[in-house]
Amino acid sequence: MWIRLVNKLGGTHQGYFLPHEGANNVAYALFTFPSLAAYEEYRVKMALDAECQEAYKFAEETKCILSYERSFMRPIFE
């Protein structure tokens, strides 16, 4: 659900990543935004978007997201 929603609200969803080896209880979803300000705008839009609320409800009901942590990264070489 989130790939389309992130793209709809101004970000680019880079995909979901699962470990090939090692811990099997962690997955990563990578999103990019043109700027931190664009990300903050996305957060406001997301909180008001009916489809996003449905996606959150689905995650709560199915427990497909056990925890959520945000990290902000930047590329080493631009």
C-alpha positions as CSV (number, residue, x, y, z in Angstrom):
1,M,0.0,0.0,0.0
2,W,2.7,2.5,0.9
3,I,4.7,2.5,-2.3
4,R,1.8,4.2,-4.1
5,L,0.9,6.4,-1.2
6,V,4.4,7.7,-0.7
7,N,4.7,8.5,-4.4
8,K,1.2,10.1,-4.4
9,L,2.2,12.5,-1.5
10,G,5.5,13.7,-3.0
11,G,8.1,11.2,-2.1
12,T,9.8,8.4,-3.9
13,H,9.5,4.9,-2.5
14,Q,12.9,3.1,-3.1
15,G,11.5,-0.3,-2.1
16,Y,11.4,-2.8,0.7
17,F,14.5,-4.6,1.7
18,L,14.8,-7.9,3.7
19,P,18.0,-9.5,5.0
20,H,19.6,-12.1,2.8
21,E,21.4,-13.5,5.8
22,G,21.3,-12.7,9.5
23,A,18.4,-11.5,11.5
24,N,15.1,-12.3,9.9
25,N,12.8,-10.0,12.0
26,V,13.9,-6.7,10.4
27,A,12.9,-5.2,7.1
28,Y,13.7,-1.7,5.7
29,A,11.5,0.6,3.6
30,L,13.4,3.3,2.0
31,F,11.9,6.6,0.9
32,T,13.5,9.7,-0.5
33,F,12.3,13.3,-0.6
34,P,13.8,16.3,-2.4
35,S,14.4,18.0,1.0
36,L,13.6,17.7,4.7
37,A,10.9,20.4,4.2
38,A,9.3,18.1,1.5
39,Y,9.4,15.2,4.0
40,E,7.7,17.4,6.7
41,E,5.0,18.3,4.1
42,Y,4.5,14.6,3.4
43,R,4.0,13.9,7.1
44,V,1.2,16.6,7.3
45,K,-0.5,15.3,4.1
46,M,-0.2,11.7,5.3
47,A,-1.9,12.4,8.6
48,L,-4.9,13.9,6.7
49,D,-5.1,11.3,3.9
50,A,-7.9,8.8,4.1
51,E,-6.0,6.1,2.2
52,C,-3.0,6.5,4.6
53,Q,-5.4,6.1,7.5
54,E,-6.7,2.9,5.9
55,A,-3.1,1.6,5.5
56,Y,-2.4,2.4,9.2
57,K,-5.5,0.5,10.2
58,F,-4.5,-2.5,8.1
59,A,-1.1,-2.5,9.8
60,E,-2.7,-2.4,13.2
61,E,-5.2,-5.2,12.4
62,T,-2.7,-7.5,10.8
63,K,0.3,-6.6,13.0
64,C,2.5,-6.6,9.9
65,I,4.5,-3.7,11.4
66,L,5.8,-4.5,14.8
67,S,7.9,-1.4,15.4
68,Y,8.7,1.7,13.5
69,E,11.9,3.7,13.6
70,R,13.0,6.6,11.4
71,S,16.5,7.3,10.4
72,F,17.6,10.2,8.1
73,M,20.5,9.5,5.8
74,R,22.3,11.2,3.0
75,P,24.4,9.8,0.2
76,I,28.1,9.9,0.7
77,F,28.7,11.0,-2.9
78,E,26.3,13.3,-4.7
